[in-house]
């Protein structure tokens, strides 16, 4: 970000260029083949002429995402200014592509990277691609809630001291549940050890715009941050931002992005980032103050029902829970005798309420800029009725959401090694060569290179029985798992 230049946050250059393009009545002899919707009337009827008419290819007046020089470049500069970054990249491959770019930009084969094990699968996917070696900081677990917490300062310091040759430290901030680590101190520790600090900030877009929020990655001095604008920022699904600090070379990052990101960037996604950034820059503080007000109200009402625990800032302990994202409406359900995924299913099937996810002990209702108080009232009423109709003993329910892994070999070695398929129950003691996870939240139960234990198999079977959406392995029924063909 050029601090001397004044940026007009009322501008949305990509959106403005598309509006001008629409008025030009250009005859299209380029892709996409639907030709402004004329070639696919069913699609046009479904999405609307206004939408498909700007689903266009890169051209000089509209710039090119792979090498922006005009309107996309302006949009990225405005985003950098709004988020307090040195540079911002518009990403159209989701925050997965942003996370992978962070790692591929800083790590190569054999490099060590310090990170918590409760990372999104995109992080470990990046390790498979580049061959970096994970040094896991196993997070503590809240025994009552069964959720993994943030990275403790002493754990990060220990990992840095024991691995002085590591090149980077990666932090989840916040976690899906709203838990924040002491990001500013972790950045300081990483920099003092000549390591980069990377932040998976997929669930923290609002940190840049709200008052009384946990500190954002850029404000904490992080080198790179992946920001999922489509989650709490209001842009279209799959659109994201990658933010960088002053120690990161912009040209190198662009080259890394272009290794994997499409050369046909969607102008629907890019314009949605442009318009959403403008909206947040102009009205973000007001918007997110209302979101927190709604979330605080919902927590109070849900806790008054009894049996549920909608947790919040009271968890803060200034270390493993250094701060809490008050917009996250996370609710513990085990005390009414139901797994979170069971409450999730009941809300959808019986009450037409779609929440973000349910795991074995908790649910998450994701609140953001489009929510209204009357819809929260409906959620609270539904939860009260679910308790009245379905409450039972919690005996026999699992509570642990995090199982610390035994890493045997690197994710890349395991993923590409010779492998065999075994029934789940026969795989105990073997080394896994693929992923198994509940999605969402997309945190692997097993990742390539990790030892399979009896506890892990029991967890997988339990999550399947409760109805969690399981993804990752080759076998869609998750009856078999790929393991290394040789003993390690």
N, C-alpha and C positions, 0 to 999 in steps of 0.2 A: 504494500500500500504506500503510495506516495503522499506523505503527510502534508506536503506543500500544495498539492492540488486540491481544489474544492470540488466535491462531488454533489451532484443534484440527485438526491434520493427519490425525487418525484419522477425521474426518468425511468423508462423500461425499454431500452434500445432494441432488443429483439422483437418485442411486442409491437413497437412503433414501426419497425421495418416490415413486419408481416402485414400490418394494417395498410401500409403504403403499397406493398406488393399486391394485395388483394384488389386495390383500386386500379392497378395497371392493366388488368385483363390480358395477362401474358398467355400466349398459345404454347402449351406444354408439349415439346417433343423430347422430354427427358423422363426419368423415373420420379416418383412411383407410377406404376402402370394404371392406377385407377383414374389418372388425369383429372385431378381436382374433384373426384367423386363421380364423374360422369360414367365411368366404366364399371362402377359397382353400385348400382342404385340401392340395393338392400343395405349395404354398409352406410351409404349416405343417409338413408332413411333412419337408420339406427343411431348414428352418431351426430347427424345434422350437417348440413351443407357448410355452415360456418367453420365447423371443425375440420372436415376433410379437405376443404379448400386451402388450408394452410399446412396440410401434411405434404410438405414439398422437399425437394432435394436441395443440397447445398448449391449455391450460385453466388456470383460476385456481390449482388446487393444484400444477400443474407449471410455472407461470411461462411467460414468452414470451421467446424469444431476441432478438427485435427490441427489446424494452424490458423487460429483466429487473428485477424488484423483489423476488423472494423466493429460491427455491432456486437458480435459475441465477445470480442476483447473488451468493449465498453461495459457489457453486462458483467463480465468477470471483475473488472475494476470496481464497479459499483458494489458487487457482492463483497469483495475484499474490504472495501471501506465500511460497509454496514456491519461486518463481522469482526472488524479490527484485525484483519490478517494482512500479511505482506502480499499474498496472492490468493485468489480463489479460482478453482477450476470447476466448470459446469460438467457434471457427470450424468450420463444417461444409462448407465448400467447398474443403477441402484447403489446403495452404500456399500454393497459387496465389492464393487469395482473400486470405490474410494479406499476401503480398508486394504484391499490387495495392492493398490498402487502405493500406499504408505510403506508396506513391507517390502515390496519389490524395489522401491526407490532407495531403501536404506540397507537391505540385507542381500547377501549373495550366498551361494552354496558354502556350507560349513560355518557361517557366521552364527553367533549365539544371539538370541533375543529373549529378554526377560519379560514375562507376561503372566497374567493369572490364567488358570486352567478353564475358568468359566467364560471363555471367549466365544464369540459367534463362530460358526463353522467357516466363515469367509477368511478368518485369520489363519486357521490351520490349513485351509485350502491354499493360501498364499505360501505357507511353508512347504507344502507339497510341490508347488511350482518352482520355488527358488532354492530349496534345499537347505534353508536355515534350520538351526537347532533350537528347539524351545527349551528355555529354562523356566520351569513353572514355579510361580509363587502360589502355593495352594491357599485359597482364601479360607478364613474361618467361616463357620456355619452358625447361624442363629438356630439353636436347638429347638426352640418352640416353633418357629416359623418354617424351619427346614430349608432356608434359603442361604445361598452363599453371599458373603459380605464383600466389602472392598479390600484393597491391598493395604495392609498395615505398614506403617513407615519402617519399623524394625525389620519386617520381612523383606521389603525392597532393599534396604541397606545391606542386609545379609546376602541377598542374591547378587548385588553389585560387588560386594567385597569378595565373594567366592568366585565371581566370574568377571574379573576386570577386563577381559577381552571381549565381552559382549558389546554389540554395536548399538543396541536400542533397548528401551523399556516401553512396553505398550500397556495402556491403562484403559479399562472399561469405565466410562464416566458419563452419565450414570449407568448403573445396571438396569435391566428391564424393570426391576422392582423399585427403582428410584434411589438406590444406595450409591453414595459418592465417596471416593477416596480423598485423601489430602493431596490434591493434584498439584498445587503450587509447590509443596515440599518435595514431591516425587520428581517434578520437573527439575528442581534445584539439584537433587541428588544425582539424577541422570547427567545433567550438564557438568557437574563437578567431576564426574567420572568420564567425561568426553563421550557420552552416549547421547543419542537422540531420544526424545520423548515423543511417542506417538499416542494419539488418543482416539479410541473408538467412541465417538460422541453421537452415535446414531440416534439416541433418544434424548439429546440435549440441545436441539435447535433453539429452544426458548431461553436457554441460559444467556444468550447474547442480547436479549431484548427485554426481559422482565426485571423488575426490581426485586430485591431480597431473594434472589436465586443463587444456587451454588455457582461457584466461579466457572467461567467458560475456559476451554482449552487455550484459546489465544490469549485471554487475559492472564492465564497462569504461566504463559511463556512457552507453551508446547511448540514443538517443531512442525507437527502436522496433525490435522484433525479431520475425521470423516463425519460429516454432518448430514443426517437424513432429513432433508427438507420436507419430504413427502409425509413424514410421520407427524411431527407437531408443527411444521411450518406451513402446511396448506398447499404444497405443490402436488403435481400429479405423481401417482405411484411410479416408482423406478427412477425418479429424479433426485439428485443428491448434489452435495458440494464437497469438494476437497479443499481444505484451507491449509496454507503453509505460512510458517514464520520466516524471519529474516535469514536464518541459517540454511535454508533449503534453496537449492538452485532451481529456478522455475523451468528452465529449458530441459533439464534432466528429467524432471517430473513429467513434463509434457511427452517426452519420448517414451517413458514407462507407460503412461496412459495409452499411448498409441500402439503399444504392443498388443493390448487385449481389447480395448474399447472399439466399438463399431466406427467405421468410417462414414456411416450414414446416420448421423445424429438426428434424433427426432426433434423437429421444431415445436411440436406440441409440448414435449418435455422441457425443452430449453426455454420456451416462452413462459411456461408455468413457473419455472425457477425465477425468471426475471420479474414476473408480476408478483410472485409471492415474496421475494426479497423486498420489493418496493412496499408492499403492504406491511411487512414486519418493521421495516425501517421507519415507516410513518406512524404506525398504530400499534406496534408490538407491545409496548409497556402497558397500554390500556387493555389490550386483548388479554395478555397473560395474567394481569392482576385479576381479571374476572374469572379466568380458568382456575387460579389458586383459590379464589373465594368459593367457587362451585365445589372444588375438590374437598376443601376443609368442611364445607357444609355436609357433603355426602359422607365423609368419614364420621362426623358426629352422629348423623342419622343412622348409619349402618351399625355403629357401635352401640347405639341405643336399642337396637333390635334384640341384642343378646346372642351369644353363640359365635358370632363373627368377630373378627378383629381387623378393622381397617387401620393399618399402621401408618405412622407418619413421623414427624420430627422428634417425637419423644424417644426414638431409637438412637438418636445421635450420641456417640461416645467419644467424639473427637479423634478417632483413629480409624478402626475398620469400618465405622460408619461416621465419617468425618462430617458429612452433610447429607441432606435428604431432599430429593426433588418432590416438592409438595404438589405438583400437578399429577403425579402418579397415584391412581386410586387402586392400591394393592390391598387385597382382602384375604385374610387367612380363614379357611373354611373347615379345617379338620375337626374343630370342636363341635360342629353340628353333625359329625359322623359322615361327611361327604368329602370326597377328594375334590380338588378345585376343578378338575376336568368334568366331574359329574355335575357340578353347579353350572359350569360353562354350557354343557349340553342341555340342561334343563332350561336355562335362560333363553337359549336359541329355540329349542323345540316347543316349549310350552308358553313362552312369553314374547317370542319374536324380538329378542334382544341379543344382539351380537357383540360380545365383548372381545378383547384382544386375544386373551388365551387363558386356559386353565391348566395347571400342572397337578401334581399329586397332592399338594397342600394349599394352593392359593389360586386366586383369580386376579386378573388385571383388567380394569376398565380404563381404556386410554382416553384421557380428556385432552381436548385441544381447542383450536380456534373456532370450530364449527359446532360445539356442544351448547345445549340450552338447559336451563334449570328444570323445565318440565320433563325432559327426558331423564334427568337424574332422579327426579321424583318417581318416575316409572321404574327405574332400576331398583331404587330403595324398596319400593312396594313389592316388587317381584322377589327380592331377596328375603323379605319378611315372610312372604307366602311360602317360599321354598322351605324356609326353616320350619314353618308350621306344618307343612304337608309331608316333608321328607326327612326330618331330623331323626337320627338314630345314634346308637353308640359309636364312638370313634375307635373302639377296640379293634385291633388288627390292621388299622390304616398305617401305611408307611409315612414317615415324615421327612426323611433325608432327601434333599434335592441335589446334593453334590457328593460325588464319590471320588476321592483323590486317586489319580491314576498312577500306575507304575509305567514310566516311559522306558522302553527297552531300546528302540532304535528311532531314527528320525522319521517324521511323517513321510518324507519323500522316498526314503529307502523302502519303507513298508508298503507304500502305495504301489510302487512299481516292481516289488519283489515277486518271485514265483509264489503262487498261492493255491490254496485248496479250499473247498467249501465243506463246512461241517454243520451238523445240527447244533443249535444253540447250546443244548445241554452237554454236548461232547466237546465244546470249544474251550472249556475252563482250563486255564494254564497256558493256552496258546497266545500268540501275538496277533492282534487284529490288523487287518490290512485295508479296512474301509471305515466308514463312519456309521454310527447309529445315534439318532437324536430324536427328541420330541420337537416338533415344529408347529407353531412357535413355542419357545423362544429361539430355537436353533443352536443351542449349546450342546456340543456332543457329549453323549454318555460314554461313548467309545470313539477314539480317533485312531487313525493308522499309527502303528508303532507301539501301542499300549497293550499291556498284559490283560487278558480277560480273566476276571475273578468270579467266584460264586455270587458275591454280593451284586456285581454288575448284571449278571444273568437274571438274578431274582428281581432286580429293579426293572429290567427290560420287560420281563414277563408280567410284572405288576402293572407297569404303565400301559402295556398292551391290553390287559384285562380291564383296566379302568376306562379305556377308550381314547387314550392319548394318540395323536396323529404322529406316527413314527415314520421317519424318513432316513435315507442315506445308503443302506446296503443294496447290493444287486438284487437280492431276493425281495420282491415287493411284499411278501407275506411275513417277512422277518422270522422265518422258521430256521433258516440257515444263515451262516456268517462266513465271510472269507477270512482265512487266517494264513499266516506264513507257512509255506510248505515244509520248511526246515525248522528245527528247534533253535531257539535263541536264548 
